[in-house]
Amino acid sequence: MTEQLELSLELSIDTCSDMASIALSREGVLQVELTWNIDRDHSRQLLPAIDGLLGRLSASQTDLTALFVAKGPGSYAGVRAGVSTAKGLAFALEQPLVGVGRLEIEAYGWRAAGGPIVAVHRAGRNEAAWAAYEAKPTWRETSAPRLTPWDELAGELPDKALVTGELEEDIAAAISERGHRIVMGAATLRRAALLAELGWQRLSSGETDDPKSLVPLYLREPAIGPQKPQQERRPKK
């Protein structure tokens, strides 16, 4: 029994961009993590990377007790690969699944900064995808993910926000002139360890997603066809 408990692991999968990140955790506490440039090769590299990560702990897929996945927004192919893999494992292993938004993961790393926290990423068509969060009194979303033209973004943000994510220097300068704090460069790297913490919090509170109905979060419809409506998160039985 002791050995079984020691091998109980949650797998976190984030493939929302060219930088992929996967992690194994126990009760949300990081055990091992891999972050690398997957170069739009998500479908070929992801499963071998997961098996390699499990091997570092002498574990296998049967030791997984929960799946946490970044559900978007982001690269259509990347998000779809991550969500499909997590759903497939959840089905096969009969383990709970939790989906978390990519922007929330990016903002969560700065929860100790105080004030509004805004995560931004490039969404093509001269638009930014962004969302806002606050850590006090509890972690919560204050502005849902949305698309905004880059030249309008600075005027849309909450006052005195910390802004992190994918920002060009001229956009960052315009945002800074409005009194916002800016985080750029390596400090904005999205890590699966953050997804593991958020996923465990939701799993512990009884919030899971149905693998049958969880779909990627796209802020515009994929060119491959219409997106099915996502059902509400179901309570843990």
TORPAZA-730769 format. One record per residue (C-alpha): residue in one letter; x, y, z; residue number from 1. Coordinates in nm, 4 decimals. Layout:
% TORPAZA-730769
  residu         x         y         z  num
       A         X         Y         Z  NUM
...
//
This chain:
% TORPAZA-730769
  residu         x         y         z  num
       M    0.0000    0.0000    0.0000    1
       T    0.2829    0.2396    0.0854    2
       E    0.4489    0.1857   -0.2529    3
       Q    0.1209    0.2527   -0.4340    4
       L    0.0704    0.5827   -0.2543    5
       E    0.4265    0.6944   -0.3306    6
       L    0.3666    0.6366   -0.7006    7
       S    0.0375    0.8299   -0.7132    8
       L    0.1072    1.1096   -0.9577    9
       E   -0.0779    1.3879   -1.1381   10
       L    0.0272    1.4668   -1.4951   11
       S    0.0090    1.8268   -1.6190   12
       I    0.0178    1.8982   -1.9937   13
       D    0.0584    2.2424   -2.1525   14
       T    0.1022    2.2546   -2.5300   15
       C   -0.0659    2.5880   -2.6009   16
       S    0.2340    2.7297   -2.7869   17
       D    0.5656    2.6273   -2.9389   18
       M    0.7006    2.6081   -2.5830   19
       A    0.5542    2.2911   -2.4342   20
       S    0.5664    2.2002   -2.0657   21
       I    0.4739    1.8811   -1.8817   22
       A    0.5073    1.7951   -1.5141   23
       L    0.4461    1.5206   -1.2620   24
       S    0.3245    1.6236   -0.9179   25
       R    0.1955    1.4754   -0.5942   26
       E   -0.0952    1.6695   -0.4474   27
       G    0.0064    1.9626   -0.6647   28
       V    0.3688    1.9620   -0.5479   29
       L    0.6156    1.9389   -0.8353   30
       Q    0.8214    1.6211   -0.8626   31
       V    0.9703    1.6572   -1.2099   32
       E    0.9129    1.8933   -1.5012   33
       L    1.0156    1.9323   -1.8649   34
       T    0.9789    2.2524   -2.0690   35
       W    1.1085    2.2637   -2.4266   36
       N    1.0573    2.4121   -2.7717   37
       I    0.8295    2.1607   -2.9402   38
       D    0.8438    2.3518   -3.2711   39
       R    0.4851    2.2728   -3.3783   40
       D    0.5569    1.9022   -3.3554   41
       H    0.3177    1.8396   -3.0671   42
       S    0.1515    1.5222   -3.1948   43
       R    0.4822    1.3394   -3.2485   44
       Q    0.6806    1.4561   -2.9463   45
       L    0.4234    1.4745   -2.6659   46
       L    0.3591    1.1093   -2.5742   47
       P    0.7278    1.0056   -2.5867   48
       A    0.8098    1.3054   -2.3653   49
       I    0.5432    1.1999   -2.1148   50
       D    0.6744    0.8429   -2.1035   51
       G    1.0277    0.9751   -2.0605   52
       L    0.9204    1.1964   -1.7712   53
       L    0.7440    0.9043   -1.6034   54
       G    1.0571    0.6963   -1.6497   55
       R    1.2594    0.9475   -1.4489   56
       L    1.0475    0.8513   -1.1472   57
       S    1.0409    0.4801   -1.2404   58
       A    0.6676    0.5210   -1.2947   59
       S    0.4239    0.4372   -1.5738   60
       Q    0.0936    0.5727   -1.7009   61
       T   -0.0929    0.3404   -1.4639   62
       D    0.0519    0.5376   -1.1710   63
       L   -0.1317    0.8517   -1.2809   64
       T   -0.4206    0.9518   -1.0559   65
       A   -0.5283    1.2767   -1.2265   66
       L   -0.4754    1.4698   -1.5505   67
       F   -0.4420    1.8486   -1.5641   68
       V   -0.4359    2.0202   -1.9033   69
       A   -0.3987    2.3744   -2.0366   70
       K   -0.7067    2.4117   -2.2562   71
       G   -0.6108    2.7303   -2.4430   72
       P   -0.6265    2.9768   -2.5998   73
       G   -0.3223    2.9318   -2.8192   74
       S   -0.2048    2.7393   -3.1220   75
       Y   -0.4958    2.5393   -3.2655   76
       A   -0.2865    2.2307   -3.3319   77
       G   -0.0959    2.2600   -3.0054   78
       V   -0.3995    2.3065   -2.7825   79
       R   -0.5825    2.0262   -2.9597   80
       A   -0.2874    1.7869   -2.9148   81
       G   -0.2634    1.8546   -2.5417   82
       V   -0.6355    1.8383   -2.4723   83
       S   -0.6804    1.5228   -2.6823   84
       T   -0.3917    1.3485   -2.5077   85
       A   -0.5198    1.4393   -2.1610   86
       K   -0.8728    1.3276   -2.2476   87
       G   -0.7465    1.0007   -2.3919   88
       L   -0.5444    0.9232   -2.0810   89
       A   -0.8329    1.0192   -1.8531   90
       F   -1.0625    0.7814   -2.0428   91
       A   -0.8138    0.4954   -2.0562   92
       L   -0.7034    0.5230   -1.6933   93
       E   -1.0479    0.6201   -1.5576   94
       Q   -0.8935    0.9125   -1.3701   95
       P   -1.0234    1.2693   -1.3168   96
       L   -0.9496    1.5474   -1.5624   97
       V   -0.9169    1.9212   -1.4942   98
       G   -0.8805    2.1863   -1.7655   99
       V   -0.7236    2.5254   -1.6861  100
       G   -0.6937    2.8278   -1.9147  101
       R   -0.3517    2.9175   -2.0536  102
       L   -0.3822    3.2856   -1.9538  103
       E   -0.4679    3.1922   -1.5970  104
       I   -0.1565    2.9758   -1.5756  105
       E    0.0591    3.2652   -1.6978  106
       A   -0.0943    3.5100   -1.4507  107
       Y   -0.0847    3.2695   -1.1555  108
       G    0.2929    3.2789   -1.1404  109
       W    0.2691    3.6463   -1.0373  110
       R   -0.0050    3.6108   -0.7753  111
       A    0.2226    3.7508   -0.5014  112
       A    0.2785    4.0762   -0.6898  113
       G   -0.0380    4.2427   -0.5630  114
       G   -0.3047    4.4257   -0.7605  115
       P   -0.4538    4.3147   -1.0928  116
       I   -0.2490    4.0646   -1.2942  117
       V   -0.2970    4.0556   -1.6712  118
       A   -0.1664    3.7818   -1.9007  119
       V   -0.1339    3.8550   -2.2721  120
       H   -0.0371    3.6570   -2.5800  121
       R   -0.0246    3.7214   -2.9525  122
       A   -0.3372    3.5984   -3.1286  123
       G   -0.2675    3.6960   -3.4898  124
       R   -0.4633    3.9460   -3.7005  125
       N   -0.3030    4.2301   -3.5012  126
       E   -0.4903    4.1191   -3.1906  127
       A   -0.3953    4.0297   -2.8349  128
       A   -0.5604    3.7606   -2.6266  129
       W   -0.5732    3.8636   -2.2628  130
       A   -0.7450    3.8101   -1.9288  131
       A   -0.7146    3.9656   -1.5814  132
       Y   -0.6932    3.8095   -1.2358  133
       E   -0.6533    3.9065   -0.8716  134
       A   -0.5088    3.7074   -0.5822  135
       K   -0.6895    3.8774   -0.2917  136
       P   -0.8998    3.7893   -0.1062  137
       T   -0.8774    3.4654   -0.3075  138
       W   -0.7462    3.3853   -0.6537  139
       R   -1.0112    3.4783   -0.9084  140
       E   -1.0673    3.5863   -1.2655  141
       T   -1.1790    3.9494   -1.3003  142
       S   -1.1844    3.9789   -1.6814  143
       A   -1.2569    3.6716   -1.8923  144
       P   -1.0274    3.5838   -2.1866  145
       R   -1.0956    3.8057   -2.4858  146
       L   -0.9442    3.9463   -2.8057  147
       T   -0.8483    4.3136   -2.8351  148
       P   -0.6572    4.4986   -3.1092  149
       W   -0.3025    4.5715   -2.9946  150
       D   -0.3461    4.9461   -3.0402  151
       E   -0.6442    4.9413   -2.8012  152
       L   -0.5018    4.7089   -2.5376  153
       A   -0.3402    4.9687   -2.3089  154
       G   -0.6739    5.1477   -2.2658  155
       E   -0.8617    4.8273   -2.1819  156
       L   -0.6485    4.7062   -1.8914  157
       P   -0.7462    4.7498   -1.5251  158
       D   -0.5659    5.0277   -1.3381  159
       K   -0.2099    4.9678   -1.2126  160
       A   -0.1922    4.6134   -1.3440  161
       L    0.1078    4.3861   -1.3681  162
       V    0.1166    4.2746   -1.7320  163
       T    0.2985    3.9570   -1.8352  164
       G    0.3221    3.7438   -2.1466  165
       E    0.4004    3.8014   -2.5126  166
       L    0.4577    4.1755   -2.5627  167
       E    0.6469    4.3632   -2.8316  168
       E    0.8669    4.6441   -2.7007  169
       D    0.6536    4.9233   -2.8481  170
       I    0.3359    4.7756   -2.7016  171
       A    0.5069    4.7283   -2.3644  172
       A    0.6160    5.0938   -2.3729  173
       A    0.2612    5.2120   -2.4444  174
       I    0.1260    4.9992   -2.1603  175
       S    0.3984    5.1209   -1.9237  176
       E    0.3123    5.4831   -2.0017  177
       R   -0.0340    5.4123   -1.8597  178
       G    0.1196    5.3267   -1.5216  179
       H    0.1220    4.9484   -1.5547  180
       R    0.4094    4.7218   -1.4520  181
       I    0.5575    4.5041   -1.7264  182
       V    0.7184    4.1598   -1.7090  183
       M    0.8955    4.0371   -2.0222  184
       G    1.1545    3.7818   -2.1323  185
       A    1.2381    3.4536   -1.9622  186
       A    1.0333    3.5463   -1.6552  187
       T    0.7170    3.4996   -1.8623  188
       L    0.7909    3.1334   -1.9416  189
       R    0.4781    2.9253   -1.8804  190
       R    0.5511    2.6206   -1.6615  191
       A    0.3482    2.3057   -1.6050  192
       A    0.4328    2.3319   -1.2329  193
       L    0.1870    2.6231   -1.2137  194
       L   -0.0772    2.4171   -1.3922  195
       A   -0.0167    2.1395   -1.1384  196
       E   -0.0927    2.3738   -0.8481  197
       L   -0.4070    2.5142   -1.0065  198
       G   -0.5251    2.1706   -1.1156  199
       W   -0.4780    2.0242   -0.7703  200
       Q   -0.6673    2.3125   -0.6092  201
       R   -0.9662    2.2473   -0.8338  202
       L   -0.9488    1.8732   -0.7977  203
       S   -0.9357    1.9087   -0.4186  204
       S   -1.2449    2.1311   -0.4219  205
       G   -1.4352    1.8777   -0.6317  206
       E   -1.4128    2.0573   -0.9675  207
       T   -1.3417    1.8238   -1.2562  208
       D   -1.4192    1.8238   -1.6271  209
       D   -1.6007    1.5564   -1.8217  210
       P   -1.3616    1.4119   -2.0822  211
       K   -1.6566    1.3759   -2.3178  212
       S   -1.7381    1.7477   -2.3193  213
       L   -1.4103    1.9288   -2.2467  214
       V   -1.3058    2.1200   -2.5592  215
       P   -1.0168    2.3563   -2.6303  216
       L   -1.0720    2.7219   -2.5448  217
       Y   -1.0449    2.9140   -2.8715  218
       L   -1.1220    3.2861   -2.8833  219
       R   -1.2047    3.2584   -3.2511  220
       E   -1.3365    2.9583   -3.4385  221
       P   -1.0723    2.7207   -3.5775  222
       A   -1.0520    2.7087   -3.9555  223
       I   -1.1061    2.3315   -3.9374  224
       G   -1.4694    2.3685   -3.8349  225
       P   -1.7091    2.4925   -3.5669  226
       Q   -1.6303    2.4405   -3.2018  227
       K   -1.8786    2.2553   -2.9882  228
       P   -2.0147    2.4406   -2.6855  229
       Q   -1.8405    2.3500   -2.3620  230
       Q   -2.0474    2.2144   -2.0775  231
       E   -2.0158    2.3450   -1.7245  232
       R   -1.7609    2.1847   -1.4953  233
       R   -1.9142    1.9010   -1.3009  234
       P   -1.8818    1.8499   -0.9253  235
       K   -1.6737    1.5570   -0.8015  236
       K   -1.8800    1.2545   -0.7066  237
//
